[in-house]
């Protein structure tokens, strides 16, 4: 109830002094804001004290990535897909291949419905994106192959054999194992597939603006910071 703007800013600056990125500080800010919202539900006459920091984005603007961004070459992606064809990892190949050849975020791919796939026009309609904007992404050979072979077990495109949506964090382990088995010595994460899509497009001569639109970045400068 007595939390002030000055205290909040001092707390955020203390986090920054400890080396935390603006993105991580924003997570603290959002958690405190949710707590403040719950406080208001318990005390309807009160106001959310975290709302005093309306200029958070100005005080802690988006930063360029601080860690090294790695990516997979097309040959390395193919090696991983071949590893996924064997044994118990086979079920993960479609979603991993789709992510690698569409550039979609994991959340966008898992929210994708069959009605969002326009095979005739050759486009994927991304309706739920991180920045709230819809966009169209071309169906290329790698992503089209996945869509053409997948059975329709649900309104959602990517589900398990029982028609249940994949749990987002469950994709990483088989991807890392396949990369390891393929002899790829790089730091592997799911977002790396998206980075690989963007990087390989730029290496193939695609313009920065076009790649930015395909990836759904709200600002072309973000694309430039990551890929150049």
Beta strands, then each sheet from edge to edge (+ up, - down):
strand 1: 117-118
strand 2: 123-126
strand 3: 135-138
sheet 1: 1+ 2- 3+
end
